[in-house]
Amino acid sequence: MPKPFLLLGAINTFICIALGAFGAHGLKSVLTDDMQTIFHTGLQYHLYHSFGLLIIGLLLIHYAKSRLIELSGWLMLLGIILFSFNLYLLSLTEIRAFGIITPFGGFSYIVSWVVLAIALWKDSPSVD
């Protein structure tokens, strides 16, 4: 099941680049320095995990039967939604209550990498 993760990785990388350009040019005069920092943090982790989704897709070519690697990818996507998109929303609205959700996304990011490490430790590559 590598294709969905490769596609999600490519789409999310595109979204990062578009949001980065929008943030650098369209929001520079709108956001306070504090909100720009929050927006940038969302972008930074979004990009890392967009690449992570691409890595998951590539790994699934060789570990086709690994449900743990798939789980890791879904957790990365959940982290993007709960962490990065939440930080975008927080920075654009300045409603600090959105910050309550952000740690769940960060936890999802952390768990995704732990699950990936466990998968690589215990699973064997598929032999075709």
N, C-alpha and C positions, 0 to 999 in steps of 0.2 A: 504494500500500500504506500509506495513512495510518492506517487504523483500528487495526492492532496497536499502533502507537506512541502513538496517542491513548489507547488502553485501558491500555497499560503505564504511561503517564504518570499517568493518573488513579488507577490501583491503587497505584502507588508513592507518590503524594502522600498518599493515604489512609493507607498504611503509615507514612509519616513523621509524620503528625499523631497517629496512634495510639501510635507508639513515643515521640513527644515527650511526650505526656500520661503514658504509663506511666513514662518516665524522670523526669519532673518530680514525679510523685506517688508512684509505686510503688517507685522505686529510690533516691529521695533519701536515705533513711536507710540504704540497703544498700551503695551504692557509695562508695568513697573519693573525695575531691576529684579526684585524678588520673584515676580511672576514669570519673567523671562528665564530665570534660573530653574524654576519649577518646570516650565515648558521644555527647556533643554534637557533636564534630567529624564523626562518622559521620552524624548526623542532618543537619547543615548541608550537607554535600556530597551526601547522598542527596536532599534537597529541591531543591537547585540542579539536579541532573541529572534529577529527576522533571519539573521544569519544562522542562528540555532535551528530554526525550522528547516532551512536549506540543508544543514548538516544532518538533521533527522531523516529527511528525504533520501539523502545519499546513503546513509547508514542502512536504511530499510531495503536498499537494493541488495545489500550483502547479508542482512539479518532479517529476511522477509517474514519470518515467523515470530519475531520478537514483539510481543504485546507490551512489554515494558518500554521499548523504544517508542512505540506508538503513543503510549500513555505520556511519556516525557514530552512528546510533541504537542499533545493536547493541553498539557499543563503549561507549556510555553505560551501557547495561544491564549489560554485563560489569563496568564500573567500579563500579556500585552493588553488585554481588554481591561483587567482590573487595576493594573498599575499605570501603564503608559497613557491609555485613553482617559483614565481618571485624572491624571496629572494635567493633561491637555484641558480637560473640562474645568478643573480647579483654577488653572492659570488664566483661562479666558473669562471665567465668571467671578473669580476671587471669593467664591463661597467655600470657606475653609472646611465646612462640614463634609465635603467630598473626600477630604483627607482620611476619613474613617475607613474607607474602602481600600485605600492604597496598600496598607500592609498585607492584606489578603493576596493582592497581586504579587507583592514582593515574596511572600511565602510560596506562592505558586511557582515563581521563577526558581527559587532555591530548590524546592522539591523536584522540579523538572530535571535539574542537573544531577541531583542525587539519584533519582530513578534511572537516568541515563547511565550513570557510572555503574549502578548495580546491574543493569542490563548488559553492559559491555563486559562486566566481570563474569557473569554467569552464563550468558547466551553464547552459542557458537554460530559463526557465519554459516549461511545456507550454502549448500553445495548443489549446484545445478549441473 
